[in-house]
Amino acid sequence: MASAGVLYYVIGIAALAFILYRQLAVRRVRDSYRMVIILAVIGVLELSRFLGRTGSHVDGGKIALALVGSAILAVGMGVLRAMTVRLWRGEDGHLLRKGTWLTATLWVVAVAAHLALDAAVAGGAGGSKGDIGNATILLYLAVSFGVQQMVLLKRADRAETGLRTPADPPSVNGSETHVG
């Protein structure tokens, strides 16, 4: 069953790479949770598969604590990352977004923290049958990304109502214009 653990890592790394790519690209701000839903559905399936495989070999209290701790961490990291995303008004009048190097760094830190939390709390619950942190990585990404999207949309709402709507994109020299 070690191949399942490797598969969780490969899927998690691929999902993180895709998220990082999209976070660092200039894109229109959209009210869409499609990526969150896809990650959540696959994440729930992976968690179910993990729990089905490990059965009574796992301490349920440790798994529950790891899941709750992971959810709290995902929410906190999502809020923090949302504040690092630049927003500005494009030439066509649409609100645009782009993550920063700090956004990308916080994504990597968030994943590392999720796996470290699993090791500390659940001690890699599941033993040779896999770790809960590996099995829940996509679910964690879904929660964290969903919270980041909610906070970013709230910032965009404020910009749309005219609180602060810069007309210029962020500059390269560090004197960026932030919205919200």
Buried (B, 14 or more C-beta within 10 A) or exposed (E): EEEBBEEBBEBBEEBBEEBBEEBBEEEEBEEEBEBBEEBBEBBBEBBEBBBEBBEEEBEEEBBEBBBEBBBEBBBBBBBBBBBBBBBBBBEEEEBBBBBBEBBBEBBEBBBEBBBEBBBEBBBBBBEEBBBBBBBBBBBBBBBBBBBBBBBBBEBBBBBBEEEBBBEEBBEEEEEBBBBB
